Amino acid sequence: MPATRTAQLMDGTGLARRLVEETATRAAGLAGQGIEPCLATVLVGEDPASVTYVRMKQARCAKAGITSRSVVLPATTTTAELVDTLTGLSQDPQVHGILLQHPVGPHIDERAAFEAIAPEKDVDGVTTHSFSAMSFGLPGFVSCTPGGIMRLLDAYDVELSGKHAVVVGRSAILGKPAGMLLLARDATVTYCHSRTTDLPAIVREADVVVAAVGRPRLIRGEDIKPGAVVMDAGYNAGNVGDVDFDGAAARARLITPVPGGVGPMTIAVLLAQTVDAASRGLSG
């Protein structure tokens, strides 16, 4: 029999819904001033999962009162061609935010493509400029999934100051920025990854665990510290996260489900930051 769940579920779906409603209200206010927030989505190729994600984001844009501009490029698109497309969108005054759906294919220099996005339109928080701003506490856009994690932690009044946060994962748009945002809140942050020696021993010391490595059930439930907060940002085949949910939920105080936890917050933050970008254009 599975262990009895004692952890409270962190409802990312409900929090995301409220954030989108708030974003829609702000977008309507901007529309009344003659500004229609616009998010441009750029898709390279026809990967089924990517196509689905882009359509979902466009549907959420409509709910939030945000105009969505779709740019679909062939799978044969070169790095130079993609950079040109993103540069053009960056220079378009009618576009307030740009989302490059990734991955873009092994033949494309993804980092070069990301860097072609103007910082003031990087509402997905993927450029080095955005990462630097996050790290130094400067104005800018946060990476959306880490931003969603922080909003969830705040919604459930999780005290971070002085706590030990273990981030399992080191990607440039999830693990690394999540650690920077936690550090800015005075948490003591340890970065781990799939090659960390004796990962379970480090996880057992964590007050907050952020799982973002992309390996199903890598984090064992038995290694969760009793009373810890578990943020599972993984999403693997079969609706499985990076954490053994049943085992972890029997020990943690708070835990995000997969799906319905971190995932919905990612898109909600993307939309909110698009309206933020449009608002900045009003004063700029």
C-alpha positions as CSV (number, residue, x, y, z in Angstrom):
1,M,0.0,0.0,0.0
2,P,1.2,3.5,-0.7
3,A,2.2,5.6,2.3
4,T,-0.4,7.9,3.7
5,R,-0.2,11.4,2.4
6,T,0.3,14.0,5.1
7,A,1.6,16.9,3.0
8,Q,-0.7,19.8,1.9
9,L,-1.0,20.1,-1.9
10,M,0.2,23.4,-3.3
11,D,-2.5,24.3,-5.8
12,G,-0.7,25.8,-8.8
13,T,-3.8,25.6,-11.0
14,G,-5.9,27.8,-8.7
15,L,-3.1,30.3,-8.1
16,A,-2.4,30.5,-11.8
17,R,-6.1,31.1,-12.5
18,R,-6.1,34.0,-10.1
19,L,-2.9,35.5,-11.6
20,V,-4.3,35.2,-15.1
21,E,-7.5,37.0,-14.0
22,E,-5.5,39.7,-12.5
23,T,-3.4,39.9,-15.7
24,A,-6.5,40.2,-17.8
25,T,-7.7,43.1,-15.7
26,R,-4.4,44.9,-16.2
27,A,-4.4,44.2,-19.9
28,A,-7.9,45.6,-20.2
29,G,-6.7,48.8,-18.5
30,L,-3.9,49.1,-21.0
31,A,-6.3,48.5,-23.9
32,G,-8.3,51.5,-22.6
33,Q,-5.2,53.6,-23.0
34,G,-4.6,52.4,-26.6
35,I,-2.1,49.7,-25.8
36,E,-2.8,46.1,-26.7
37,P,-0.3,43.8,-25.0
38,C,1.2,41.4,-27.6
39,L,3.1,38.2,-27.2
40,A,5.0,36.8,-30.2
41,T,5.6,33.1,-30.1
42,V,8.3,31.6,-32.4
43,L,8.2,27.9,-33.3
44,V,10.9,26.2,-35.3
45,G,9.7,23.0,-36.9
46,E,6.7,20.9,-36.1
47,D,7.6,18.9,-33.0
48,P,4.2,17.7,-31.7
49,A,4.9,18.6,-28.1
50,S,6.1,22.1,-29.0
51,V,3.1,22.7,-31.2
52,T,0.8,21.7,-28.4
53,Y,2.6,24.0,-25.9
54,V,2.5,26.9,-28.2
55,R,-1.3,26.5,-28.9
56,M,-1.9,26.2,-25.2
57,K,0.0,29.4,-24.5
58,Q,-1.9,31.2,-27.3
59,A,-5.2,30.1,-25.8
60,R,-4.2,31.4,-22.4
61,C,-3.2,34.7,-24.0
62,A,-6.7,35.0,-25.3
63,K,-8.1,34.5,-21.8
64,A,-5.8,37.1,-20.5
65,G,-6.7,39.7,-23.1
66,I,-3.3,39.5,-24.7
67,T,-2.8,39.5,-28.5
68,S,-0.9,36.5,-29.7
69,R,1.3,36.6,-32.8
70,S,2.4,33.2,-34.1
71,V,5.6,32.9,-36.1
72,V,6.2,29.3,-37.4
73,L,9.5,28.6,-39.2
74,P,10.5,25.5,-41.0
75,A,12.7,22.9,-39.3
76,T,15.5,23.7,-41.8
77,T,15.8,27.3,-40.4
78,T,19.4,28.3,-39.7
79,T,20.7,30.1,-36.7
80,A,21.2,33.2,-38.7
81,E,17.6,33.1,-40.0
82,L,16.2,32.6,-36.5
83,V,18.3,35.4,-35.1
84,D,17.0,37.7,-37.9
85,T,13.4,36.8,-37.1
86,L,13.9,37.5,-33.4
87,T,15.8,40.7,-34.0
88,G,12.9,41.9,-36.2
89,L,10.3,41.1,-33.5
90,S,12.5,42.9,-31.0
91,Q,12.4,46.0,-33.1
92,D,8.6,45.8,-33.7
93,P,6.9,48.4,-31.4
94,Q,3.6,46.4,-31.6
95,V,5.3,43.4,-29.9
96,H,5.8,43.6,-26.2
97,G,7.0,40.1,-25.4
98,I,8.8,37.3,-27.3
99,L,8.7,33.6,-26.6
100,L,11.0,31.3,-28.4
101,Q,9.7,27.7,-28.0
102,H,12.5,25.4,-27.2
103,P,14.2,23.1,-28.0
104,V,14.8,24.5,-31.5
105,G,16.8,21.6,-33.0
106,P,20.4,20.5,-32.7
107,H,21.6,22.4,-35.7
108,I,20.7,25.8,-34.2
109,D,22.7,27.7,-31.6
110,E,20.0,28.1,-29.1
111,R,21.9,30.5,-26.9
112,A,22.6,32.8,-29.9
113,A,18.9,32.8,-30.6
114,F,18.0,33.6,-27.1
115,E,20.4,36.5,-27.0
116,A,18.7,38.0,-30.1
117,I,15.7,38.8,-27.9
118,A,15.7,42.4,-26.6
119,P,16.0,42.4,-22.8
120,E,12.9,44.5,-22.5
121,K,10.9,41.9,-24.4
122,D,12.4,38.8,-22.8
123,V,9.2,37.9,-20.9
124,D,10.3,34.3,-20.7
125,G,13.5,35.3,-18.8
126,V,15.9,33.3,-21.0
127,T,18.7,35.8,-21.9
128,T,21.9,36.3,-20.0
129,H,20.8,39.9,-19.3
130,S,17.7,38.5,-17.5
131,F,19.8,36.0,-15.5
132,S,22.2,38.8,-14.5
133,A,19.3,40.9,-13.4
134,M,17.9,38.0,-11.3
135,S,21.3,37.4,-9.8
136,F,21.9,41.0,-8.8
137,G,18.4,41.9,-7.8
138,L,18.0,44.4,-10.7
139,P,14.8,45.2,-12.6
140,G,14.1,42.7,-15.3
141,F,12.1,39.6,-16.1
142,V,12.5,36.4,-14.2
143,S,12.6,32.9,-15.8
144,C,9.0,31.9,-15.8
145,T,9.2,28.5,-14.1
146,P,11.4,29.7,-11.2
147,G,9.2,32.8,-11.0
148,G,6.2,30.6,-10.7
149,I,7.9,28.5,-7.9
150,M,8.6,31.7,-5.9
151,R,4.9,32.8,-6.2
152,L,3.8,29.5,-5.0
153,L,6.1,29.6,-2.0
154,D,4.8,33.1,-1.2
155,A,1.2,32.0,-1.6
156,Y,1.7,29.3,1.1
157,D,3.7,31.6,3.4
158,V,6.9,29.6,3.2
159,E,9.6,31.3,5.2
160,L,12.9,31.1,3.2
161,S,15.3,33.3,5.2
162,G,17.9,31.0,6.8
163,K,16.4,27.9,5.4
164,H,18.4,25.3,3.4
165,A,17.2,25.1,-0.2
166,V,18.5,22.3,-2.4
167,V,18.0,22.8,-6.1
168,V,18.4,19.6,-8.1
169,G,19.1,20.7,-11.7
170,R,21.4,23.3,-13.3
171,S,19.7,24.4,-16.5
172,A,20.1,28.0,-17.5
173,I,16.4,28.8,-17.4
174,L,15.2,26.7,-14.5
175,G,17.7,25.3,-12.0
176,K,20.3,28.1,-12.0
177,P,17.8,31.0,-11.8
178,A,15.7,29.2,-9.2
179,G,18.8,29.1,-7.0
180,M,19.5,32.8,-7.5
181,L,15.9,33.8,-6.6
182,L,16.0,31.7,-3.4
183,L,19.4,33.2,-2.5
184,A,18.0,36.6,-2.9
185,R,15.4,35.7,-0.3
186,D,18.2,34.8,2.2
187,A,17.9,31.0,1.8
188,T,21.1,29.0,1.9
189,V,21.3,27.3,-1.5
190,T,22.9,24.1,-2.6
191,Y,23.0,23.2,-6.3
192,C,22.9,19.5,-7.1
193,H,22.4,17.6,-10.4
194,S,22.3,14.0,-11.8
195,R,26.0,13.6,-11.2
196,T,26.1,14.8,-7.6
197,T,27.8,12.3,-5.3
198,D,25.4,10.9,-2.7
199,L,22.5,13.1,-3.7
200,P,20.1,11.5,-1.2
201,A,22.3,12.6,1.7
202,I,22.1,16.3,0.6
203,V,18.4,16.1,-0.1
204,R,17.8,14.8,3.4
205,E,19.2,18.1,4.8
206,A,16.9,20.3,2.7
207,D,14.1,22.4,4.2
208,V,13.1,23.2,0.6
209,V,13.6,20.9,-2.3
210,V,13.3,22.2,-5.9
211,A,13.4,19.2,-8.3
212,A,14.3,20.4,-11.9
213,V,16.5,17.7,-13.4
214,G,14.2,16.0,-15.8
215,R,14.5,12.5,-14.5
216,P,11.4,10.7,-13.3
217,R,11.3,10.0,-9.6
218,L,15.0,10.8,-9.1
219,I,14.2,12.2,-5.7
220,R,13.1,9.4,-3.4
221,G,10.4,10.0,-1.0
222,E,12.4,8.4,1.9
223,D,15.0,11.1,1.4
224,I,12.7,14.0,2.1
225,K,13.2,15.6,5.4
226,P,10.1,15.5,7.6
227,G,8.3,18.8,7.3
228,A,10.1,19.9,4.2
229,V,8.6,21.8,1.3
230,V,8.9,20.0,-2.1
231,M,8.6,21.9,-5.4
232,D,8.6,19.4,-8.3
233,A,9.3,21.2,-11.6
234,G,9.8,18.0,-13.5
235,Y,7.4,16.7,-16.1
236,N,8.1,13.3,-17.6
237,A,6.2,10.8,-19.7
238,G,3.1,9.5,-17.9
239,N,2.5,12.7,-15.9
240,V,5.4,11.8,-13.6
241,G,7.6,14.4,-11.9
242,D,11.2,14.3,-10.7
243,V,10.0,13.3,-7.2
244,D,8.5,10.1,-5.9
245,F,5.2,11.8,-5.1
246,D,3.6,9.2,-2.8
247,G,6.7,8.7,-0.7
248,A,7.5,12.4,-0.5
249,A,3.9,13.4,0.3
250,A,4.1,11.1,3.4
251,R,7.0,13.1,4.8
252,A,6.7,16.7,3.5
253,R,4.7,19.6,4.9
254,L,3.9,21.0,1.4
255,I,4.3,19.5,-2.0
256,T,3.4,20.4,-5.6
257,P,1.5,17.8,-7.6
258,V,2.4,16.8,-11.2
259,P,0.5,18.0,-13.1
260,G,-1.3,21.0,-11.5
261,G,1.6,22.4,-9.4
262,V,4.5,24.3,-10.9
263,G,3.4,23.8,-14.6
264,P,0.3,26.1,-14.7
265,M,2.3,28.9,-12.9
266,T,4.9,29.0,-15.7
267,I,2.4,30.2,-18.3
268,A,0.7,32.5,-15.8
269,V,4.0,34.2,-15.1
270,L,4.7,34.5,-18.8
271,L,1.4,36.3,-19.4
272,A,1.9,38.6,-16.4
273,Q,5.3,39.6,-17.5
274,T,4.0,40.3,-21.0
275,V,1.6,42.8,-19.5
276,D,4.4,44.2,-17.4
277,A,6.4,44.7,-20.6
278,A,3.5,46.5,-22.2
279,S,3.1,48.7,-19.1
280,R,6.7,49.7,-19.3
281,G,6.2,50.7,-22.9
282,L,3.5,53.1,-21.8
283,S,6.0,55.1,-19.7
284,G,8.9,54.6,-22.1
